[in-house]
Amino acid sequence: MCTGARHGDLTVTIKKYPAPISLTSLTCLMGTLQAAVMTLVLEHKASSRRLNWDIRLLAPIYSGIMIFGVTTYVQTLVIRRKGPVFTTAFRPLSTIIVAVMGLVILEEALHLGDIAGSILIFLGLYMILWGKKKEKEKKLKKSEKCDEGIKNGPPITKIEENIAKT
């Protein structure tokens, strides 16, 4: 039985909220509310909750907007276009990027384990991309066989005649 490739196989959340910026905003709002509740529960001193225009306020704002907001938005777009596998597959690359940035900016030393781990991450990513390519080729060949079967099948008039006889 021939079935067409399922295009747009998305996660449930993206199906429910098709606007990626709205979804990102809702996710950030919920994270903010959870953090506020946890702060009220865990931090009993009122002086520690006071907001000042220093690094203690600017760092979380930057992290929330740039890191979480932009990352969530980009992940939502990738999930919509390529599916959830690609988002999960590329996530370990952030560890490699952090190691490289630490090397360049903070002049941290790289160890053998860092290099070996990076190589394993790249190999794993390559295997995932290779497997997805083979899967796509297999689906393409299957759909081409289905198209040939439809083209070479009996004419529609013959099918209608057979249906009318029964």
C-alpha positions as CSV (number, residue, x, y, z in Angstrom):
1,M,0.0,0.0,0.0
2,C,1.4,3.4,-1.0
3,T,1.3,6.2,1.5
4,G,2.7,9.7,0.9
5,A,5.5,11.0,3.0
6,R,4.2,12.9,6.0
7,H,5.3,16.4,5.5
8,G,5.2,18.8,8.5
9,D,5.3,16.1,11.2
10,L,5.5,18.5,14.1
11,T,5.4,18.3,17.9
12,V,2.1,18.7,19.6
13,T,3.0,22.1,21.1
14,I,3.9,23.6,17.8
15,K,0.7,22.3,16.2
16,K,-1.3,23.9,19.0
17,Y,0.6,27.2,18.9
18,P,1.6,27.8,15.3
19,A,3.0,31.3,16.0
20,P,6.7,30.8,17.1
21,I,7.1,34.2,18.7
22,S,3.9,33.8,20.7
23,L,5.0,30.3,21.8
24,T,8.4,31.7,22.8
25,S,6.8,34.5,24.8
26,L,4.5,32.1,26.6
27,T,7.4,29.9,27.5
28,C,9.5,32.8,28.8
29,L,6.5,34.1,30.8
30,M,6.0,30.7,32.4
31,G,9.7,30.4,33.3
32,T,9.6,33.9,34.8
33,L,6.6,33.1,36.9
34,Q,8.1,29.9,38.1
35,A,11.4,31.6,39.0
36,A,9.5,34.4,40.9
37,V,7.5,31.9,42.9
38,M,10.7,29.9,43.8
39,T,12.5,33.1,44.8
40,L,9.6,34.0,47.1
41,V,9.6,30.6,48.7
42,L,13.4,30.1,49.0
43,E,14.7,33.6,49.7
44,H,13.2,35.0,53.0
45,K,15.1,38.3,53.2
46,A,13.3,41.1,51.4
47,S,16.6,43.0,50.8
48,S,17.8,40.2,48.5
49,R,14.8,40.7,46.2
50,R,15.5,44.4,45.7
51,L,16.4,45.2,42.1
52,N,19.4,47.4,41.3
53,W,20.8,48.4,38.0
54,D,23.9,46.4,38.3
55,I,25.2,43.1,37.0
56,R,22.8,41.2,39.3
57,L,19.9,42.5,37.3
58,L,21.5,42.9,33.8
59,A,22.9,39.3,33.6
60,P,19.5,37.6,34.1
61,I,17.8,40.0,31.7
62,Y,20.4,39.4,29.1
63,S,20.3,35.6,29.7
64,G,16.5,35.5,29.6
65,I,16.2,37.6,26.4
66,M,19.2,36.5,24.4
67,I,20.0,33.0,25.5
68,F,16.6,31.6,26.3
69,G,14.3,33.7,24.1
70,V,16.4,33.6,20.9
71,T,17.3,29.9,21.4
72,T,13.7,28.9,22.0
73,Y,12.6,30.8,18.9
74,V,15.2,29.3,16.7
75,Q,14.5,25.8,18.0
76,T,10.8,26.3,17.3
77,L,11.6,27.2,13.7
78,V,13.9,24.2,13.3
79,I,11.3,21.9,14.7
80,R,8.7,23.3,12.3
81,R,10.9,22.9,9.2
82,K,13.0,19.8,9.9
83,G,11.3,18.0,12.9
84,P,12.4,17.5,16.5
85,V,15.3,15.2,15.6
86,F,17.5,18.0,14.3
87,T,16.9,20.2,17.3
88,T,18.0,17.4,19.6
89,A,20.9,16.4,17.4
90,F,22.5,19.9,17.3
91,R,22.1,20.6,21.0
92,P,25.4,19.1,22.0
93,L,27.2,21.5,19.7
94,S,26.5,24.2,22.3
95,T,29.0,22.4,24.6
96,I,31.7,22.6,21.9
97,I,30.9,26.2,21.3
98,V,31.3,27.0,25.0
99,A,34.6,25.2,25.1
100,V,35.9,27.1,22.0
101,M,34.7,30.4,23.4
102,G,36.3,29.6,26.8
103,L,39.6,28.9,24.9
104,V,39.4,32.1,22.9
105,I,38.0,34.6,25.3
106,L,39.0,33.3,28.8
107,E,42.2,31.6,27.6
108,E,41.2,28.3,29.3
109,A,43.2,25.2,28.5
110,L,41.7,22.3,26.5
111,H,42.3,18.8,27.8
112,L,42.4,15.5,25.9
113,G,38.9,14.7,27.2
114,D,37.5,17.9,25.8
115,I,38.9,17.1,22.4
116,A,37.8,13.5,22.5
117,G,34.3,14.5,23.5
118,S,34.1,17.0,20.7
119,I,35.2,14.4,18.2
120,L,32.5,12.0,19.5
121,I,29.8,14.7,19.3
122,F,30.7,15.5,15.7
123,L,30.7,11.8,14.8
124,G,27.3,11.3,16.4
125,L,25.9,14.3,14.6
126,Y,27.3,13.1,11.3
127,M,25.8,9.7,11.8
128,I,22.4,11.2,12.6
129,L,22.5,13.4,9.5
130,W,23.7,10.5,7.4
131,G,20.8,8.3,8.7
132,K,18.2,11.0,8.0
133,K,19.6,11.4,4.4
134,K,19.3,7.7,3.8
135,E,15.8,7.6,5.3
136,K,14.8,10.5,3.0
137,E,16.2,8.7,-0.1
138,K,14.3,5.5,0.9
139,K,11.1,7.5,1.2
140,L,11.7,9.2,-2.2
141,K,12.3,5.8,-3.9
142,K,9.2,4.4,-2.4
143,S,7.1,7.4,-3.5
144,E,8.6,7.1,-7.0
145,K,7.5,3.4,-7.1
146,C,4.0,4.5,-6.0
147,D,3.9,7.1,-8.8
148,E,4.9,4.6,-11.4
149,G,2.2,2.2,-10.2
150,I,-0.4,4.9,-10.5
151,K,0.8,5.8,-14.0
152,N,1.0,2.2,-15.3
153,G,-2.2,1.1,-13.6
154,P,-5.5,0.4,-15.4
155,P,-7.3,3.5,-16.9
156,I,-9.9,5.0,-14.7
157,T,-12.7,4.1,-17.1
158,K,-11.9,0.4,-16.6
159,I,-12.0,0.8,-12.9
160,E,-15.3,2.6,-13.1
161,E,-16.7,-0.2,-15.3
162,N,-15.6,-2.8,-12.8
163,I,-17.3,-0.9,-10.0
164,A,-20.5,-0.5,-12.0
165,K,-20.6,-4.3,-12.6
166,T,-20.5,-5.1,-8.9
